[in-house]
Structures are given as C-alpha cells and as structure tokens.
Amino acid sequence: MRAAAAALDRTPLSGMSSDNASDGDASGGLDMVTICILAVNRLAPATLRSSVSGKALKVVVPDPQVGAVFRAALDRMGVTRSTDRLIEIVVDRKARPS
C-alpha cells in the first residue's frame, strides 16, 4: 500500500472542491469528479467481477495519477477483500475517461 500511496502526486488535485470541480482542470488534468466517475465506471465493476469469479482482471485508465489513486485504493481495500489483489491497473494514455 505504501508504494502506491507514495506514487500519488497530490498537487493537481489540491484545492479542488465541488464548487470548482469540472470535467478537467485548466492544464488538461483530471479532477476529483472525473476520478470518481472512473472509479464507479471501471474499478467498481472490476472488483465485483473479481470477487465473484476469483479471476485476475485489468482496469485501463488514461492517466498515471488515476492509476496511482486506483492502486492505492485497491491496496487499502485488499486488506479486507483479498480478491481486490487480483486487479491490475494499466495506464493507457489513449484510453478515454468515461
């Protein structure tokens, strides 16, 4: 867990609130709302599938920072749900945020 958490660069997300969150920040990065949407659309179904099937899965994300957030979340959740360790996060800059 520490390795994934250490990889997080908190700078682009600092100072974000629900009042000023949009689909992306001025520099083209992803904001917290977009990261939450990605988590719901990509990470949640993968955790459900891996817990039911027991098979390893890959989740593709468009940004290294999102990958680090997802890895840290999986590390933390993996303490109580061992099947979350079966999920691999892959960064592909061509993947579209959805």
N, C-alpha and C positions, 0 to 999 in steps of 0.2 A: 504494500500500500504506500509506503513512504516514497518509493521510486516514482510512482505515478503522480503522487501528490506534489513531489518536488519538481516535476516537469511542468506544473501549471505556472503560466505567466499571468498573474492576476492584473497586471496593468491595464490591458484593453477593456476589462470588464469593470474596473473600479469606477465608482461614481455613477453607475447605472442605476436607475430607479424605474419604476413602472411609468412614471410621468414622462421620461425622456427616452424610453426604450422604443426602438423601431425595428424594421427588418434588418438593419445593419447600421454600423456607425459610419461616420464621415470618411474613415480610412478604408472602408470596404470590409471590415472585420465583422464577425458575428456578435450580436448582442445576447443578453441573457434570455430574452424571449425566444429567439431563434434556437438557442441551445436547448431550451425546454421543449420546443416543438420537435427538434431532432430526437431528444430523449424519448418522448412519447411515441413518435412515429417509427423509430428504428431500434432503440435499446429495449423498450418495454416488450415488444413482440418477441424479440430475440431471447430475453430472459424467460418469457413464458414457454417458448418452444424448447429451449434447452432444459428447462425444469421438467417438462412433460416427456420429452424424447430421450434425454440424457446424452444427446449428441452435441458435438462441438459446432459452433456457428461463427460466421464472420459478420461483423457490422461495419459497413463502409461509411466513413464520414468525410466531409470536404475540407477539413481544416485541422491542423495539428493541435491547436488549442482545444477544440472539441474532442479530439481523440484523447488528449490528456485528461479532460474532465470525465469522459466516459470511463477511461481506465481506472481513475481514482474512485469513481462511483462503484464500479464492478469490484474493485479490491475491497471496498468497505462493505458492500452487500454480500460479498463472498464469504464473509465471516459467519453469517447465519444461513446462507443459502449456497451450498457448495457447488451447485450446477452453474452459478454465475461465473465460476472459474473456467467454464468451457467456452466462453465467448471471447473472441479475438476482435480487437478494434483495428481496422485498416484505414489508413488515411489515403484518400484519392482526391486530389485537387479538382479532378474533372467531375466528381460526384456533385450533384446539385443539392443544396439544402432544401429539405422538404419536411 
